[in-house]
Amino acid sequence: MQEEPSKKTVFENEIQILNDSREILKNGSVSDFSEAYRRITQAYASLLNDVKLLTSVSDRLQRKHNQANQKLREINEELIQQTEEIRAIHEALQTKNAEITARIQELKAAKNDLTLAKIRRKATSIIVIVAIVLLILTEIFDRFVMEGTSWASKVILIIIIKPLDNFIMERLKRRELTQSNLSPPSAA
């Protein structure tokens, strides 16, 4: 098994010594053997020292490589754990955000309901006052102008109360909305 002479290798010297030794074994005499044996022994010692050095360097590099890999695994595990923690925090924040958004909507609805109740109370107060005034006026009208009691004026009063109530409610809603810039309250 001979190497091509044109190819340069790391072990070119050792290959040459091996080839020379084979040649001596094939064609040489006993006196040639001792010189070849001496050269082979020296080459082997040199090669063994090189292999020891390479093995030592390789072992050191392998330890460093293993330590670096271990560190990378630890960092990767830590990153995975932190990623999971961040994901859990993110999900909790999304849940809280949804709860807060729902609560804000509830508060807006409650505020609108309170505003509507306030408007309804004002409208009812105004309607009661207007109804009392109209009732008194119809009573005066009936007694002095009609000279008696007329149920027709009372029926007319009852009929106009509801449209008057709606008109007053709408006016109060518009005024309240322009003052507070609320969204239109839902009809109750």
BELGI-V852699 format. One record per residue. N is the residue number from 0. SS is DSSP state (A for helix, B for strand, O for the rest). PSI is psi in degrees with one decimal (none if undefined). D_LAST is the distance of its C-alpha to the last C-alpha in Angstrom with 1 decimal. Layout:
BEGIN
N;SS;PSI;D_LAST
N;SS;PSI;D_LAST
END
This chain:
BEGIN
0;O;93.0;103.0
1;O;144.3;103.7
2;O;152.2;101.3
3;O;135.4;101.7
4;O;-24.4;103.6
5;O;-21.4;101.4
6;O;127.4;98.3
7;O;133.8;97.8
8;O;168.7;96.1
9;O;-34.8;95.4
10;O;35.5;98.2
11;A;-43.5;100.7
12;A;-44.3;103.4
13;A;-38.1;102.9
14;A;-40.4;102.9
15;A;-43.1;106.2
16;A;-41.5;107.8
17;A;-43.7;106.7
18;A;-41.8;108.1
19;A;-42.8;111.4
20;A;-40.6;111.6
21;A;-39.7;111.3
22;A;-41.9;113.9
23;A;-40.3;116.3
24;A;-36.4;115.7
25;A;-44.1;116.5
26;A;-10.2;119.6
27;O;168.7;120.5
28;O;176.9;123.3
29;A;-36.5;123.0
30;A;-30.7;123.6
31;A;-26.8;120.6
32;A;-39.7;118.4
33;A;-41.4;118.7
34;A;-40.5;117.5
35;A;-40.2;114.7
36;A;-42.1;113.7
37;A;-46.4;113.7
38;A;-39.7;111.5
39;A;-42.3;109.1
40;A;-44.4;108.9
41;A;-43.9;108.1
42;A;-40.4;105.5
43;A;-42.2;104.0
44;A;-44.2;103.8
45;A;-44.8;102.2
46;A;-42.0;99.8
47;A;-42.9;99.0
48;A;-42.3;98.3
49;A;-42.6;96.0
50;A;-41.8;94.2
51;A;-45.6;93.8
52;A;-47.2;92.5
53;A;-40.5;90.1
54;A;-42.6;88.9
55;A;-47.2;88.4
56;A;-43.2;86.4
57;A;-43.4;84.5
58;A;-43.6;83.7
59;A;-46.1;82.5
60;A;-38.4;80.3
61;A;-40.4;78.9
62;A;-45.0;78.1
63;A;-41.3;76.3
64;A;-45.5;74.5
65;A;-42.2;73.5
66;A;-42.8;72.3
67;A;-41.6;70.3
68;A;-40.9;68.8
69;A;-43.8;67.9
70;A;-42.9;66.3
71;A;-41.2;64.3
72;A;-43.3;63.2
73;A;-44.3;62.1
74;A;-41.9;60.2
75;A;-43.7;58.6
76;A;-41.2;57.5
77;A;-42.9;56.1
78;A;-39.5;54.3
79;A;-43.9;52.9
80;A;-45.1;51.7
81;A;-37.4;50.2
82;A;-43.5;48.5
83;A;-41.8;47.0
84;A;-43.5;45.9
85;A;-40.9;44.3
86;A;-43.2;42.6
87;A;-42.6;41.2
88;A;-42.5;40.1
89;A;-45.0;38.5
90;A;-41.2;36.6
91;A;-41.1;35.5
92;A;-39.6;34.3
93;A;-40.8;32.4
94;A;-46.7;30.7
95;A;-40.9;30.0
96;A;-43.3;28.7
97;A;-41.3;26.3
98;A;-43.4;25.2
99;A;-42.7;24.8
100;A;-43.8;22.9
101;A;-42.1;20.5
102;A;-40.5;20.3
103;A;-42.2;19.8
104;A;-40.7;16.8
105;A;-43.5;15.4
106;A;-40.3;16.2
107;A;-43.1;14.7
108;A;-42.1;11.3
109;A;-41.2;11.8
110;A;-43.1;13.1
111;A;-40.5;10.3
112;A;-41.4;7.9
113;A;-42.0;10.8
114;A;-44.1;11.3
115;A;-40.9;8.0
116;A;-39.8;8.9
117;A;-45.0;12.3
118;A;-42.5;11.6
119;A;-41.6;9.9
120;A;-45.0;13.0
121;A;-44.8;15.3
122;A;-41.0;14.2
123;A;-42.6;14.6
124;A;-45.7;17.9
125;A;-43.6;19.1
126;A;-42.1;18.3
127;A;-44.9;20.1
128;A;-46.0;23.0
129;A;-42.4;23.2
130;A;-41.5;23.1
131;A;-45.0;25.8
132;A;-44.7;27.8
133;A;-37.7;27.5
134;A;-42.7;28.4
135;A;-43.0;31.4
136;A;-41.9;32.4
137;A;-34.9;32.3
138;A;-44.3;34.3
139;A;-44.0;36.8
140;A;-45.8;36.9
141;A;-41.0;37.5
142;A;-43.8;40.2
143;A;-32.8;42.1
144;A;-45.2;41.7
145;O;-14.6;41.3
146;O;54.5;43.3
147;O;-173.5;41.3
148;O;129.8;37.9
149;O;125.3;35.9
150;A;-17.5;32.9
151;A;-42.4;32.3
152;A;-33.6;31.1
153;A;-38.9;28.7
154;A;-43.0;27.3
155;A;-42.2;26.9
156;A;-46.0;25.2
157;A;-40.1;22.6
158;A;-38.5;22.2
159;A;-8.5;21.6
160;A;-47.3;19.1
161;A;-50.4;16.0
162;A;-35.4;17.0
163;A;-40.8;18.0
164;A;-47.0;14.6
165;A;-43.1;13.0
166;A;-46.4;16.0
167;A;-41.8;15.8
168;A;-46.9;12.1
169;A;-42.2;13.3
170;A;-43.6;16.5
171;A;-38.6;15.1
172;A;-49.1;12.9
173;A;-43.5;16.1
174;A;-43.2;18.2
175;A;-41.5;16.3
176;A;-41.7;16.3
177;A;-30.9;19.9
178;A;-36.8;20.8
179;A;-5.2;19.3
180;O;41.9;19.5
181;O;160.9;16.1
182;O;153.3;14.6
183;O;130.9;11.9
184;O;146.4;8.6
185;O;147.3;6.2
186;O;134.0;3.8
187;O;none;0.0
END
